[in-house]
């Protein structure tokens, strides 16, 4: 099983590719494929066929998956894209920390 550095609900920024600089919330994570789906990023057009009688078909725009390596977590305290570290807090829980020298926030 692969481990992904972001979780569902995290705020991320895309660091390369067509959508570079775009910010969004992680909607879904797939550790097996090492991919994430980010809200408002990597929009594709799907051709949808009507499945039921009276249902409309047509073109639907939806977010597609992109590699988790292309996104970087945004620190909730300083608001910058950052790498994450980990440490044990006072309650004995393992938490992620911001690696920026002047921040060091836990989240």
C-alpha positions in Angstrom: 0.0 0.0 0.0 1.4 3.4 -1.0 1.2 6.4 1.4 0.0 9.8 0.1 1.1 13.0 1.8 -2.3 14.7 1.5 -5.7 13.7 3.0 -9.3 14.3 1.9 -10.3 17.8 2.8 -6.8 19.3 2.7 -6.1 22.6 0.9 -3.5 22.1 -1.8 -1.8 24.0 -4.7 -0.7 22.5 -8.0 3.0 22.9 -8.5 3.4 22.0 -12.2 1.6 21.3 -15.4 -1.3 23.1 -17.1 -3.0 24.0 -13.8 0.1 25.3 -12.1 -0.7 27.7 -9.2 -4.3 26.6 -8.9 -5.6 26.1 -5.4 -8.3 23.7 -4.4 -9.6 21.2 -1.8 -8.8 17.5 -2.1 -12.1 15.7 -2.8 -10.7 12.1 -3.1 -7.4 10.3 -2.6 -6.4 7.1 -4.3 -3.2 5.7 -2.6 -3.1 2.6 -4.9 -2.7 4.8 -8.0 -0.9 7.6 -6.1 -3.5 10.1 -7.4 -5.8 12.8 -6.0 -8.9 14.6 -7.3 -8.8 18.4 -6.5 -11.8 20.6 -6.7 -11.8 22.9 -9.7 -8.5 21.4 -11.2 -7.9 19.2 -14.2 -11.4 19.7 -15.7 -12.3 17.2 -18.5 -15.4 16.9 -20.7 -17.1 13.5 -20.6 -19.6 12.2 -23.1 -22.5 10.8 -21.1 -25.1 8.5 -22.6 -28.6 8.6 -21.3 -29.2 5.5 -19.1 -32.9 5.8 -18.3 -35.9 6.7 -20.4 -36.3 10.5 -20.5 -32.8 11.1 -19.0 -30.7 13.6 -20.8 -27.3 12.7 -22.2 -24.6 15.1 -23.4 -21.4 16.6 -22.4 -20.5 16.9 -18.7 -17.5 18.7 -17.2 -15.9 16.9 -14.2 -12.6 16.9 -12.3 -10.2 14.2 -13.2 -7.4 12.6 -11.1 -3.9 13.9 -11.2 -0.7 12.5 -9.6 -0.3 13.4 -5.9 3.3 14.4 -6.6 2.0 17.4 -8.6 0.3 18.9 -5.5 1.7 20.5 -2.4 -0.1 21.1 0.9 -1.0 24.6 2.0 -0.3 25.4 5.7 -3.5 26.6 7.4 -1.5 29.0 9.6 0.9 30.8 7.2 -1.1 30.1 4.0 2.0 29.0 2.0 2.7 25.8 0.1 4.9 23.7 2.3 6.4 20.3 2.9 5.2 18.5 6.0 7.0 17.0 8.9 5.6 15.0 11.8 5.9 14.9 15.5 4.2 13.7 18.6 2.1 16.3 20.4 1.4 16.7 24.1 -1.6 14.3 23.9 0.6 11.6 22.4 -0.9 11.9 18.9 1.2 12.0 15.7 0.5 15.3 13.9 1.7 16.9 10.7 3.8 20.1 11.0 4.7 22.9 8.6 8.4 22.8 7.6 8.7 26.6 7.0 11.3 28.0 9.4 9.2 30.8 10.7 5.9 28.9 11.0 6.1 25.3 12.5 2.3 25.0 12.9 0.7 21.7 13.7 -2.3 20.5 11.7 
